[in-house]
Amino acid sequence: MADVARLAGVSVATVSHVLNGTRVVRPRTRDLVLAAVQEANYTPNTVARSLATARTTTIGLAISAISNPYFGDLLRAIEATAAAAGYTLLLADPREEPDYELTVVRRLRQRRVDGLVLAPSGEPTAALAYLKEHGVPTVLVDRLINAGLDQVGSANVEPVAELVGHFARRGHRRIALVAGHRGLATTTERRDGYLLGLRRAGLPAEPELVVDGNSETEAARAAVRSLLELAERPTAIIAGNNSMTIGTLAALRDAKVPVPAGMAVAGFDDFPWADLFSPGLTAIAQPFVEMGRRAVEMLLARMADPLAPARTVRLPPTFVHRDSCGCPR
């Protein structure tokens, strides 16, 4: 930076102001500094800058199931919003394992991230205690829990209740749920929505109709096979996320059960090719882009004001009506 200042005929402080945008500099001076930067082939030393400012302009993102298309869309929205604010993203996968989740957040803190966006596991107590102990600004995303932290996610209970009601109004009386990974807040809330929908429709809650899909394609495939082996099969299935929807459709295809004539299907989470299925998939579409954008905005606000009250934001999803539920669009 001293070489750049010497070439431009200005002070080191002026070079710093131009490169960091920390003070308005006259256009002529700014042009001289930028020309000197190019001539000197200068690259800012981000490590030295972080030591001087106690900031690294990095945000940690700890999120499992990165291969899931849903999390891919969320990740892109988080990265784009962070980049627009001048931040770089450090990504880690906690693997839905509480012990490894703690390891991941420790490593991200050791990398001196300025803040963290976390999709918590089913048992995040240790990781959250660590983050609070060390004062790491944190926003929870997707899976909302009572942790006294900022968090943003989709509504889950009412949308699933709406799916149940949609099937019940079409005359279905045995409606099954392929539930997600046990312990996750989203799994609990979607199961609660399923039970709420049954109560509203005056239908009994039958334990055999709720099967464990573990939020994965193959587990859901096996779970749906077990539903098809019941003495009295369900006539409609709700899958708790998009990976389980794929497993559900695969199991029905394996058993040569046509959708929707032999089994009505709807899923939580929409994805770009859902309308290319035959039939098109009826689904609850979560607001991925808005969720990612709000998560980063809330984190930046938390970093700017660590003592502000914690906020919880619930974003409304969209009911996307296609053909797999067996009724006209």
Summary of the structure (lengths in Angstrom):
residues: 329
radius of gyration: 24.8
end to end distance: 63.4
largest distance: 86.5
contacts: 1111
relative contact order: 0.12
helix: 47%
strand: 16%
